[in-house]
Amino acid sequence: HSRSNKSKLQIRLFESLHPLDDHQGHKHFIPINFINALITEEAVRRELSGAGGKSLGQDEVAKLAQQITRLEPDGNSTDAGHRQRYKTFRRIFATLVCLEKSSAIAKFVQEDINDLDLPLLRVPRDTSQGLYDLRCSRDTKKDLKIFRGWSQFQIRHFEEWQWTMLAPFFAMGDGDREVRHYKLHHQVILPFLGDQSAEQDGVQHDQQSLELLGGSGRVFKTLIHYKHHGFHRVLKCPSAVSAGEECTCVFAIKRLHSQDEKYFHREVDTLKRVSRRPHDHLISLLVTYEHNHSYFLVFPCAEADLETYWEEVEPEPFMNRTTVDWMAQQCKGLAHGITQIHEHRSSSGSFELQQPSNPTLLGHHGDIKPENVLWFPRSRGSPPKVADTDSERGTLKLSDFGLGSFSNHRTQSRSLPSFFGITFNYRAPECDLNQGQNTKGRQYDVWTLGCLYLEFITWLLGGKELLDAFREARTTPDHSMRYGYTNEIKSDTFFQVELNENGGTFAIVKPEVTDFIDKLHDRQNCTKFLHDFLDLVQNHLLVVLQGKPEKLDRFDIKQVHLELARMAGECRVSEDYGCKPHSR
């Protein structure tokens, strides 16, 4: 009878092992809620009263059961958020039950080696190669009496199985949207419940399209066990409101290609600056961690990027008020998000509006393109066409700030080191001209945003079919010898480089782009709103910089946002402005 009790607890622990995604192979973890639910005072008493505690008396068992499960404040210990930590022996006891050494818990309690001391670290024995002992990390020289009499096999198994109980908890940062960073031991088992690459929404994505956050790292989707993260509320998960609701949080985890710590801090610094002041149209960095010599960034996971949205989610949009209002609001919102990047500075750890009299840290994005604009539906898996209002359709958020930077210069703030790492078809003319302008900055962002807006308008007027026609129309021989290309190579950039009579170079917007804009104006379904939007893009965004003080060149992003705010507001109050066909 006692043997069956003991087996029952061990079996329930084994049944609680959670499988991990392919990135962790065959390793498993037991979620913290299962440990707390299974290792109760009653369960411990039953376990130690059976064969597992055969050497213990009844009074000692009762006392141990209380000590193992009691939460006791640890005066010398706080967690990453400076909160009081509590010591208990539940994880150690669960490990011992799995190893069929339950009664050994008495020595752990006697020596006060508790869960806060985990993980116990391997320390090689001086006397013999291949043998080691386990020590507390706070004092690796102190011999632990608790393992006297244990075989090397048993010591190795304890060292291995303790990690099953130590899956980390990823917490929200405190205060001013601080983003926490976790340095994880290489043996830590992450609380991931599988790569969510296989979409359930009926839209098939290949591996390339899953890399939603850009080229500076590989991105994979995963669920994190709901008891091992604190992001339910920020991700508007139903479980944050009701304990009975299932957790729907899906995360995009970006593993940086570079293992360079300076590169990691540079990318994260930009994201932290943005995340400190959350914006509806900018992706927020949730947490970062370091594991197995790699750096990882954790974001909310999008349903699709804008390119996929245009081509697969809604390839034939309805030209109705809901769609037009949504498109206008999203374009306005993206411009406002970029304004926050361009015109905010970091001061005392928080974002503040730029004051002209103060030194500023001005930023830019550096790689605006449809693949870096992510679509978050209001509820996962909901088809966009059933939305009754534009807010139900979801939100577009700008992501991948890996090419952007913050600097103390109002002019372009980052030189372009190479062609690789920029979006080839959206690149701005100054990239190809030898006018001391081959740099990337805020004006570069305005050009690339103009490219994106023009394709967005094209999609709204004619869906994927018209978008494909536009890309084909502007695909012409590339004269960009700067990148080693010849006229035999074609590209779908929005500009072309010409030679002047002095042998110098200058750029123009491709005639094919200008002609296509004229054709969009001529379409029967073009509205007053879209005429105004096309004029804004053509006259103020897709403008070749002349470098002349008397010429205004492109709008800055604040001007773009003001114009779009005016147009989006008019769409809201006038259905005719947004949706009624209007000839010029």
C-alpha positions in Angstrom: 0.0 0.0 0.0 2.8 2.4 0.9 4.6 1.6 -2.3 1.5 2.6 -4.3 1.3 6.0 -2.5 4.9 6.7 -3.4 4.5 5.6 -7.0 1.4 7.8 -7.3 3.2 11.0 -6.5 6.2 10.1 -8.7 3.9 9.2 -11.5 1.9 12.4 -11.2 5.2 14.4 -11.4 6.2 12.5 -14.5 2.7 13.1 -16.0 3.3 16.8 -15.4 6.4 17.0 -17.6 5.8 19.4 -20.4 7.3 18.8 -23.9 9.4 21.5 -25.4 9.8 22.7 -28.9 12.3 21.3 -31.3 15.0 23.8 -30.2 15.2 22.0 -26.9 15.2 18.4 -28.2 13.9 15.8 -25.7 14.2 17.9 -22.5 11.1 18.6 -20.4 10.1 20.8 -17.5 7.5 20.7 -14.8 5.6 24.0 -14.6 5.7 25.8 -11.3 1.9 25.5 -10.8 2.1 21.7 -11.0 5.0 21.7 -8.4 2.9 23.8 -6.0 -0.3 21.8 -6.6 1.4 18.4 -6.2 3.9 19.0 -3.4 1.4 19.8 -0.7 1.8 19.2 3.0 -0.6 16.2 2.8 1.2 14.7 -0.3 4.6 15.1 1.4 3.3 13.4 4.5 1.9 10.5 2.5 5.1 10.1 0.5 7.3 10.1 3.6 5.0 7.8 5.5 5.4 5.2 2.8 8.4 3.4 1.5 10.0 6.8 0.5 10.4 7.7 4.2 10.9 4.3 5.8 13.7 5.6 8.1 11.6 8.5 9.5 9.3 8.6 12.5 5.7 9.8 12.4 6.4 13.1 14.3 9.4 13.8 12.1 7.4 13.2 9.0 4.7 15.7 10.1 7.3 18.3 11.0 9.2 17.8 7.7 5.9 18.1 5.7 5.4 21.5 7.2 9.0 22.7 6.7 9.1 21.5 3.0 5.9 23.3 2.0 6.0 26.4 4.2 6.8 29.7 2.4 9.4 31.5 4.6 10.7 34.9 3.8 14.4 34.9 3.1 15.9 38.1 4.6 18.9 38.2 2.3 17.3 37.5 -1.0 15.2 39.5 -3.5 14.3 38.7 -7.1 15.0 40.6 -10.3 12.3 43.1 -9.4 13.7 43.6 -5.9 10.7 41.8 -4.4 11.0 39.6 -1.3 11.9 36.0 -2.1 10.5 33.1 -0.1 12.3 29.8 0.6 10.7 26.4 0.4 11.9 22.9 -0.3 9.2 21.9 -2.8 11.5 21.8 -5.9 14.2 19.8 -4.1 11.6 17.4 -2.8 10.0 16.9 -6.2 13.5 16.2 -7.6 14.1 13.6 -4.9 10.8 11.9 -5.5 11.6 11.5 -9.1 15.0 10.0 -8.2 13.3 7.7 -5.6 15.3 9.3 -2.7 12.5 11.0 -0.9 13.8 10.5 2.6 17.0 12.4 1.8 15.0 15.6 2.1 15.6 15.4 5.9 19.3 16.2 5.4 18.5 19.1 3.0 16.2 20.6 5.6 18.7 20.1 8.4 21.5 21.8 6.3 19.0 24.4 5.1 19.8 23.7 1.4 16.5 25.0 0.0 15.0 25.9 -3.4 16.7 29.3 -3.4 20.0 27.5 -3.5 19.2 25.8 -6.8 20.7 25.1 -9.1 23.5 23.2 -7.3 26.6 23.4 -9.4 29.0 20.7 -10.5 32.5 21.0 -9.0 35.2 18.5 -10.2 36.9 16.4 -7.6 40.6 17.1 -7.3 41.4 13.5 -6.5 39.8 11.8 -9.5 39.1 12.7 -13.1 35.5 12.4 -14.2 34.1 12.6 -10.7 32.4 15.7 -9.2 30.5 17.0 -6.3 27.5 19.4 -6.1 28.0 22.7 -4.3 26.0 25.8 -3.6 26.7 28.7 -6.0 27.1 31.1 -3.0 30.0 29.0 -1.7 31.4 26.4 -4.2 34.2 25.5 -1.8 31.9 24.3 1.0 31.4 20.5 1.0 27.7 19.5 1.3 27.2 16.8 3.8 23.8 16.0 2.2 25.4 14.0 -0.6 27.6 11.8 1.5 26.9 8.2 0.7 25.5 9.1 -2.8 26.9 7.3 -5.8 28.2 9.3 -8.8 25.2 8.0 -10.7 22.8 9.5 -8.1 24.7 12.8 -7.9 24.6 13.1 -11.7 20.9 12.3 -11.8 20.1 14.9 -9.2 22.2 17.5 -11.1 20.3 16.7 -14.3 16.8 16.5 -12.8 17.0 19.7 -10.8 16.7 21.6 -14.1 13.3 20.0 -14.7 12.0 22.0 -11.8 13.8 25.3 -12.6 12.1 26.6 -15.8 12.4 30.4 -15.6 9.6 32.9 -15.1 9.7 35.9 -17.5 8.4 39.0 -15.7 7.2 42.4 -16.9 9.6 45.2 -16.1 8.8 47.5 -13.2 8.3 51.2 -13.3 8.8 53.1 -16.5 8.4 50.1 -18.9 11.8 48.7 -17.9 12.7 45.7 -20.1 14.2 42.9 -18.1 17.2 40.9 -19.2 17.8 37.3 -18.0 21.2 35.7 -18.1 20.3 32.0 -18.1 22.5 29.1 -17.3 23.2 27.0 -20.4 21.4 24.0 -18.8 18.2 26.0 -18.1 15.2 24.4 -19.8 13.0 27.1 -21.3 9.2 26.9 -20.6 8.3 26.8 -24.3 5.4 24.7 -25.5 6.4 24.2 -29.1 7.2 26.1 -32.2 3.9 27.5 -33.5 5.1 27.6 -37.1 2.1 25.7 -38.3 -0.7 28.3 -38.6 -4.2 27.4 -37.6 -5.9 30.2 -39.5 -6.0 28.4 -42.9 -3.3 30.6 -44.3 -0.1 28.6 -45.0 3.2 30.3 -44.3 6.5 29.0 -45.4 9.6 29.2 -43.1 10.8 32.5 -44.7 7.5 34.3 -44.1 7.6 33.3 -40.4 10.7 35.5 -40.0 8.5 38.5 -39.3 11.0 40.6 -37.5 13.7 41.1 -40.0 17.1 40.1 -41.2 19.3 40.6 -38.1 18.2 37.4 -36.5 16.1 34.3 -36.9 12.6 34.4 -35.5 10.4 31.6 -34.3 6.9 31.5 -32.8 6.2 29.8 -29.5 3.8 29.5 -26.6 5.3 30.1 -23.2 3.6 28.2 -20.4 1.0 30.5 -19.0 2.5 30.3 -15.4 5.9 31.2 -16.6 5.3 34.7 -18.0 3.7 37.9 -16.8 2.6 39.4 -20.1 -1.1 38.3 -20.0 -2.4 41.8 -19.4 -0.2 43.7 -21.9 -1.1 41.1 -24.6 -4.8 41.4 -23.6 -5.0 37.7 -23.0 -8.4 36.5 -21.7 -6.6 34.7 -18.8 -5.6 38.1 -17.4 -9.3 38.8 -16.8 -10.6 35.4 -16.0 -8.7 32.6 -14.3 -10.8 30.0 -16.2 -9.9 31.4 -19.6 -7.3 29.7 -21.7 -4.0 31.6 -22.3 -3.8 32.7 -25.9 -0.4 34.5 -25.7 1.9 33.7 -28.6 5.4 35.1 -28.7 7.9 35.8 -31.5 11.4 35.1 -30.2 14.2 36.6 -32.2 17.6 35.0 -31.9 20.3 37.5 -33.0 22.7 36.3 -35.6 25.5 38.1 -33.8 26.9 36.8 -30.6 28.6 40.2 -30.0 27.4 41.7 -26.7 27.9 45.3 -28.1 25.6 44.5 -31.1 23.0 43.1 -28.7 23.0 46.2 -26.5 22.9 48.5 -29.5 19.8 46.7 -30.9 18.1 46.4 -27.5 18.9 50.0 -26.6 16.8 51.2 -29.6 14.0 48.9 -28.7 14.0 49.9 -25.1 13.8 53.6 -26.0 10.7 52.8 -28.0 9.2 50.4 -25.4 9.6 52.8 -22.5 6.7 54.8 -24.0 4.4 52.2 -25.6 2.8 53.1 -28.9 -0.1 51.4 -30.6 1.8 51.2 -33.8 5.3 50.3 -32.6 6.2 46.8 -31.6 7.1 46.6 -27.9 10.0 44.6 -26.6 8.8 42.4 -23.7 11.9 40.9 -22.3 15.4 39.7 -23.4 17.5 36.7 -22.4 20.9 35.2 -22.9 21.2 31.5 -23.3 23.8 29.1 -24.8 26.0 32.0 -25.9 23.1 33.6 -27.9 21.0 36.6 -27.4 17.2 36.5 -27.6 14.5 39.2 -27.9 10.9 38.4 -27.0 8.0 40.2 -28.7 4.3 39.8 -29.1 3.6 37.5 -32.1 1.8 38.9 -35.1 -0.6 37.0 -37.2 1.1 38.1 -40.4 3.2 40.9 -41.8 1.7 43.5 -44.2 3.1 41.9 -47.3 1.4 38.6 -46.3 -1.7 40.5 -45.4 -1.9 42.1 -48.9 -1.2 38.9 -50.7 -2.8 36.1 -48.6 -5.0 37.4 -45.8 -7.0 39.9 -47.9 -5.9 39.8 -51.6 -9.2 41.3 -52.8 -10.2 44.1 -50.3 -13.7 45.5 -50.2 -13.7 49.2 -51.0 -16.1 50.1 -48.2 -16.1 52.6 -45.4 -14.7 50.1 -42.9 -11.7 49.2 -45.1 -11.0 52.8 -46.0 -11.2 54.1 -42.5 -9.0 51.2 -41.2 -6.4 51.9 -43.9 -6.4 55.7 -43.2 -6.1 55.2 -39.4 -3.3 52.7 -39.7 -1.3 54.9 -42.1 -1.8 57.8 -39.7 -0.8 55.7 -36.8 2.4 54.4 -38.4 3.4 58.0 -39.2 2.8 58.9 -35.6 4.8 56.0 -34.4 7.7 57.0 -36.6 7.4 60.6 -35.2 8.0 59.1 -31.8 11.2 57.5 -33.1 12.3 60.6 -34.9 11.5 63.3 -32.5 12.0 61.9 -29.0 15.0 61.9 -26.7 16.0 59.8 -23.8 16.3 61.7 -20.5 16.7 60.1 -17.1 15.6 56.8 -18.4 12.3 57.9 -20.0 11.1 59.3 -23.2 10.3 63.0 -23.3 9.3 65.3 -26.1 12.2 66.9 -27.8 13.0 70.4 -26.7 15.0 72.4 -29.3 17.2 74.0 -26.5 18.3 70.6 -25.2 20.8 68.1 -26.6 18.7 65.4 -28.3 19.0 61.7 -29.1 17.3 61.6 -32.4 16.4 58.3 -33.9 15.4 56.7 -37.2 14.1 53.3 -38.2 16.3 52.5 -41.2 14.3 49.7 -42.8 10.6 50.5 -43.3 9.0 47.9 -45.6 5.8 45.8 -45.6 7.7 42.8 -44.1 8.5 45.0 -41.1 5.0 46.1 -40.5 3.1 43.5 -38.5 -0.6 42.8 -38.4 -2.2 42.1 -35.0 -5.8 41.2 -35.3 -8.1 42.1 -32.5 -8.5 38.4 -31.8 -6.3 35.7 -33.2 -7.6 33.8 -36.2 -10.5 36.3 -36.9 -11.0 36.9 -40.6 -10.7 40.6 -41.5 -13.8 40.8 -43.7 -16.3 40.1 -40.9 -15.1 43.1 -38.9 -17.9 45.6 -38.3 -15.5 48.5 -37.5 -12.0 49.4 -38.4 -10.8 48.9 -34.8 -12.0 45.2 -34.9 -9.9 44.6 -38.0 -6.7 44.9 -36.0 -3.6 47.0 -35.7 -0.4 47.4 -37.8 2.8 47.8 -35.8 6.2 48.8 -37.1 8.9 46.3 -36.1 12.6 45.5 -36.6 14.6 48.5 -35.4 17.9 46.7 -36.0 19.0 49.0 -38.7 18.0 52.2 -36.9 19.9 54.1 -34.3 19.7 57.1 -32.1 22.3 59.8 -32.5 22.9 63.4 -31.5 22.8 64.8 -35.0 19.7 66.2 -36.8 21.1 65.3 -40.2 21.2 61.7 -41.4 22.6 59.8 -38.5 24.0 56.6 -39.9 26.3 55.9 -42.8 25.3 53.0 -45.1 28.1 50.4 -44.7 26.9 48.2 -47.6 24.1 47.4 -49.8 23.4 44.3 -47.8 21.1 45.0 -44.9 18.9 47.5 -46.7 15.6 46.9 -48.5 16.7 46.9 -52.1 13.5 47.9 -53.8 12.5 50.6 -51.3 16.0 52.2 -51.0 16.2 55.9 -51.4 18.0 57.7 -54.3 20.6 59.1 -52.0 22.0 55.6 -51.5 23.2 55.6 -55.1 24.3 59.2 -55.5 27.8 60.4 -54.7 26.7 63.6 -53.2 27.9 63.0 -49.6 24.3 61.8 -49.0 24.8 58.1 -48.9 23.6 57.9 -45.4 20.4 56.7 -43.7 18.3 58.7 -41.4 15.0 60.4 -40.9 14.7 61.6 -44.6 15.5 58.1 -45.7 12.6 56.8 -43.5 10.2 59.3 -45.2 11.1 58.0 -48.7 10.6 54.3 -47.7 7.4 55.2 -46.0 6.3 56.8 -49.2 7.0 53.6 -51.1 5.0 51.6 -48.6 2.0 54.1 -48.7 2.0 54.0 -52.5 1.8 50.2 -52.4 -0.9 50.3 -49.7 -3.0 52.6 -51.9 -2.5 50.3 -54.9 -3.7 47.3 -52.8 -6.8 49.2 -51.7 -7.7 50.2 -55.2 -7.0 46.8 -56.9 -5.8 44.2 -54.4 -3.0 41.8 -55.0 -3.5 41.8 -58.7 -3.0 45.5 -59.1 0.0 45.4 -56.6 1.7 42.8 -58.8 1.0 44.9 -61.9 2.6 47.9 -60.2 5.7 45.9 -59.3 6.0 44.6 -62.8 5.6 48.0 -64.3 8.4 49.6 -62.3 10.8 46.6 -62.8 13.4 48.1 -65.1 17.2 47.7 -65.8 19.2 48.8 -62.8 22.0 51.3 -63.5 23.3 51.0 -60.0 27.0 50.2 -60.7 27.6 51.3 -57.1 26.5 47.8 -56.0 28.2 45.9 -58.9 25.0 45.6 -60.9 24.8 46.1 -64.7 21.9 46.9 -67.0 21.3 43.2 -67.3 19.9 43.2 -63.8 16.4 44.5 -63.3 15.0 45.9 -60.1 11.7 47.4 -58.9 13.1 50.5 -57.2 11.0 53.6 -57.3 13.8 55.8 -58.8 16.5 55.6 -61.4 20.0 57.2 -61.7 20.7 59.3 -64.8 23.9 60.8 -66.2 24.1 64.5 -66.8 26.1 66.3 -69.6 29.0 66.8 -67.2 29.3 63.1 -66.5 27.8 63.4 -63.1 24.8 61.5 -61.8 21.4 62.5 -60.6 18.2 60.6 -59.7 14.6 60.9 -60.8 11.5 59.1 -59.8 11.0 56.4 -62.4 8.6 57.5 -65.2 6.9 54.1 -64.7 6.1 55.1 -61.1 4.8 58.5 -62.2 2.7 56.9 -64.9 1.3 54.4 -62.5 0.3 57.1 -60.1 -1.6 58.8 -63.0 -3.4 55.5 -63.7 -4.4 55.2 -60.1 -5.9 58.7 -60.2 -7.8 57.6 -63.3 -9.3 54.5 -61.8 -13.1 54.6 -61.5 -13.0 53.7 -57.8 -10.4 56.4 -56.8 -11.9 58.7 -54.1 -11.1 62.2 -53.0 -9.2 60.7 -50.0 -7.1 58.6 -52.3 -6.4 61.5 -54.7 -5.2 63.5 -51.7 -3.1 60.6 -50.4 -1.5 60.0 -53.8 -0.7 63.8 -54.0 0.9 63.7 -50.6 3.1 60.7 -51.5 4.1 62.0 -54.9 4.7 65.6 -54.0 6.1 65.4 -50.5 7.4 61.8 -49.8 8.8 60.4 -53.0 11.0 63.5 -53.6 14.6 63.2 -54.8 16.7 65.3 -52.4 18.5 68.2 -54.1 20.6 69.3 -51.2 19.6 72.9 -51.9 18.8 75.1 -48.9 16.1 77.0 -50.8 14.3 73.7 -51.7 12.1 72.1 -49.1 12.7 68.6 -50.4 10.7 65.9 -48.5 8.3 66.5 -45.7 9.5 65.6 -42.3 7.5 62.9 -40.5 5.6 65.4 -38.4 4.2 67.1 -41.5 3.3 63.7 -43.0 1.5 62.8 -39.8 -0.4 66.1 -39.7 -1.6 65.6 -43.3 -2.7 62.0 -42.7 -4.4 63.0 -39.4 -6.4 65.6 -41.4 -7.3 63.1 -44.1 -8.2 60.3 -41.7 -10.4 62.6 -39.7 -12.2 63.6 -42.8 -12.7 60.0 -43.7 -14.3 59.5 -40.3 -16.9 62.3 -40.7 -17.5 62.0 -44.5 -18.2 58.7 -46.1 -18.2 60.5 -49.5 -14.7 61.7 -49.0 -13.3 58.3 -48.2 -15.5 56.0 -50.4 -17.3 57.9 -53.2 -15.6 57.7 -56.6 -14.3 61.1 -57.5 -12.9 62.1 -60.9 -10.3 64.9 -61.2 
